[in-house]
C-alpha cells in the first residue's frame, strides 16, 4: 500500500469502501481466498446498488474488481484489506486475524490497521555488522519478509582491510560511522512508506555506534539483541529477536494496565460512550481502552450515539463500527489506543477511556 495510515485516515468522500477479510499463507487454503473475496465484493455491490445511483455504483465496482484481480493470493498473510473510492484503490496485507466484513462510509475503516500496529508487535529487525547490513520485517515471532534493494548493504566503500588503516582506531571508527550513517538513511527511506519501529540485532559496540549516528532514535527499541547474526537464516534472527522484544512488550503492556488502574482510582476514567465521545471532541481523552474483537454499529441522533443491532449494520446512515470512528477521532487529537484481551474490561462493558486531566 502506498498511502500511509495518516493519509488514509484523512480521506473523506461519499463512498469509501473497505473490505476486510481473513486470508491464508499456505496452499491449498489460499486457493479459496479469491472466491471469498468475490463474495465480499458481491456484498459491496448489493449495498452500493441500494444506496448509490447506478452509474457511480458501476464505476466503484469496476475499481474494486480491478484491484481484486491485481492481488497475488500466493503472497497472502493472515488478512487482507482493500480500500476503494473514486480516487483511491489500494490494498494491504496484515499478519493478524480479522473479522470478515464490508464497511461503506464517509471514511475508510482503519481500525484493523491501527490494531495491527498496537495489538501485535510489527517491527523491523536491523541486523548490523561492520561488513554488511540486513533489514527484516517481522510481526511478533514471524518473519514477514526480508527487505530487498538496497538491502543487504555491503560495506565496500567504508570498511578497510588494510592493517595499517585498522591500526588507527579513530580512522576505522569514522569509516564505520560513515557506513552506518548511509544505512540509517536507507532504513528511514524504507520507513517512510511503512513507519515501523526498529529493533537492532548487533554486537554491543556496533549497536552503540549506530545509535550515535541514527537520525530517528525515538523509533528504535530501547532493548537490542547482543549477537552477531549477520549471516544467519531469517527465521533464526526473528526467533532470537522476538525473545527479547516479547519481554519488552509484556512489560510495556503491564505498564499500560497500571495506567488504567491508576486512572480509575483517580476518577480520570470514563466508560459511558457519549461521555467519551464528547470528551474526544474537546481533546480531553488521552487513551482509549477497548477489548479485542469488539464492534458496535450505531447512529448519531442529535449529536448523541445510539447503538443499533448488528442486523441494521447495512442500513443507510448507520456507522458500521462506532469504536473505529472514536479511535480515529481521538488519534486526530494526539490520543492513543490500547487493545486488551476479551474479559479485561468486563466491568466497563468492554470500552473505556483515560482523560488527560
NORLINFEN-V518850 format. One record per backbone hydrogen bond with DSSP energy under -1.0 kcal/mol. NH is the residue of the N-H (numbers start at 1). CO is the residue of the C=O. If there is no record, write none. Layout:
# NORLINFEN-V518850
NH_CO / NH_CO
This chain:
# NORLINFEN-V518850
8_4 / 9_5 / 10_6 / 11_8 / 13_106 / 16_105 / 17_84 / 18_103 / 19_82 / 20_101 / 21_80 / 23_78 / 30_26 / 31_28 / 32_29 / 36_32 / 37_33 / 38_34 / 39_35 / 40_36 / 41_37 / 42_38 / 43_39 / 44_40 / 45_41 / 46_42 / 47_43 / 48_44 / 49_45 / 50_46 / 51_47 / 52_48 / 57_53 / 58_54 / 59_55 / 60_56 / 61_57 / 62_58 / 63_59 / 64_60 / 65_61 / 66_62 / 67_63 / 68_64 / 69_65 / 71_68 / 75_72 / 76_73 / 79_94 / 80_21 / 81_92 / 82_19 / 83_90 / 84_17 / 85_88 / 90_83 / 92_81 / 94_79 / 101_20 / 103_18 / 105_16 / 114_110 / 115_111 / 116_112 / 117_113 / 118_114 / 119_115 / 123_138 / 124_197 / 125_136 / 126_199 / 127_134 / 128_201 / 129_132 / 133_153 / 134_127 / 136_125 / 137_145 / 138_123 / 139_142 / 140_121 / 142_139 / 144_137 / 145_137 / 147_135 / 151_148 / 153_133 / 155_131 / 156_154 / 166_162 / 167_163 / 168_165 / 169_167 / 172_168 / 173_169 / 174_170 / 175_171 / 176_172 / 177_173 / 178_174 / 179_175 / 180_176 / 181_177 / 182_178 / 183_179 / 184_180 / 185_181 / 186_182 / 187_183 / 188_184 / 189_185 / 190_186 / 191_187 / 196_194 / 198_219 / 199_124 / 201_126 / 202_225 / 207_203 / 208_204 / 209_205 / 210_206 / 211_207 / 212_208 / 214_210 / 219_216 / 220_217 / 221_198 / 225_200 / 227_225 / 232_229 / 237_233 / 238_234 / 239_235 / 240_236 / 241_237 / 242_238 / 243_239 / 245_241 / 246_242 / 248_244 / 249_245 / 250_246 / 251_247 / 252_248 / 253_249 / 254_250 / 255_251 / 256_252 / 257_253 / 258_254 / 259_255 / 260_256 / 261_257 / 262_258 / 263_259 / 264_260 / 265_261 / 266_262 / 267_264 / 268_263 / 270_353 / 276_272 / 277_273 / 278_274 / 279_275 / 280_276 / 281_277 / 283_280 / 284_279 / 286_354 / 287_354 / 288_336 / 289_352 / 290_338 / 291_350 / 292_340 / 294_291 / 298_319 / 299_306 / 301_304 / 304_301 / 306_299 / 308_297 / 312_309 / 313_310 / 315_312 / 318_315 / 319_298 / 322_296 / 325_321 / 326_322 / 327_323 / 328_324 / 329_325 / 330_326 / 331_327 / 332_328 / 334_331 / 335_330 / 336_286 / 338_288 / 340_290 / 344_341 / 346_343 / 348_345 / 349_346 / 350_345 / 351_348 / 352_289 / 353_270 / 354_287 / 355_268 / 356_284
